[in-house]
Amino acid sequence: MNGVAGIIGGLLGYAIGHITAGMQQWMYVFLIFGSISICWAVLFLIFMPDLPSSARFLNQREKVVAVERVAINRQGVKNSTFKQYQMWQALKDPKTWILFFMAIAAQIPNAAQSSFTSLILEGFGFDAIQTQYMQIPGNIVQILSLLASGFISSRYPNMRCVVMLVGNLICVGCGGALVGLSTDQKWGRLVALWLCSFQSVGFAMSLTMVSSNVAGYTKKQFTGAVLFVGYCVGNVIGPQTFREKEAPQYPSAYIAILVGYSVKTALVVVLYLYMWTANRNRDRETAISGSHLTAEQEKEAIEMGMQDVTELDNKGFRYVL
């Protein structure tokens, strides 16, 4: 829906750009979109359940099924107890820091896909009004790439890191094009900018890494918070690469985009190898007493997950790759 919002926002931005009376156009943007966001947030807070058991749109059987699906993943549901040992475990877990630096690397280029897109397009030779609708193809790429990545990851097991890697490699190629193509190759650079929207695939999949591969409610929430701190750090760094003295070409920003995508791609490989090795070691330990998890071990792993045991302490847990 981020891409859908970008399309609608681009069209509304084009319309708002034609307002000539009263305040400046950018003020209308904040007033209109800000008001809609606040109203929707209130409705979301009132009606969105935080547990399957409190979902008013599910009947009793559906609530049980929802909880069982979480149990099968060796994970528990929400609880209100803060477990300090899980916080410390999250801080010592390599996955936490891989995801943290992955988020930073992912969001440094994000400035080119959000706040500064209009400036980049103006540098390509489009006027301020044209830049609003010239962003729409990039949003379409974002929608299609996210739907495709979701379908592949759901349809085929252990494809999430592969999907992330493919999306990131496309972004690396586009970053290289933005750096390497000459300024007179406007359309080539424009297509590269549109295809940079594949970066959403990597970030969306990194969120699923927290939901699927981190167990223990405190640890999951803490890891998610660390990831979003990295998200914010990257979004702070990104705009600093757009130097006023380099306008309208911004070569430093394009180099930062390429570096960010490259670092993110390398970290995906590191994350995959870490989780694959952990799975293999646990499979090897299991093979000493048998071949695979027995029905008894499977049941024990599920029960440990529902008892809020972390993935590192639950030997029956396997990472989703």
Secondary structure, DSSP 8 states (H G I E B T S, - for coil): -HHHHHHHHHHHHHHHTT--SSS-HHHHHHHHHHHHHHHHHHHHHHH--SSGGG-TTS-HHHHHHHHHHHHHTT-----S---HHHHHHHHH-HHHHHHHHHHHHHHTTHHHHTTTHHHHHHHTT--TTHHHHTTHHHHHHHHHHHHHHHHHHHHSTT-HHHHHHHHHHHHHHHHHHHHHS-TT-HHHHHHHHHHGGGHHHHHHHHHHHHHHH--SHHHHHHHHHHHHHHHHHHHHHHHHTS-GGGTTT-HHHHHHHHHHHHHHHHHHHHHHHHHHHHHHHHHHHHHHHSSS--HHHHHHHHHHHHTT--TTT-TT-----
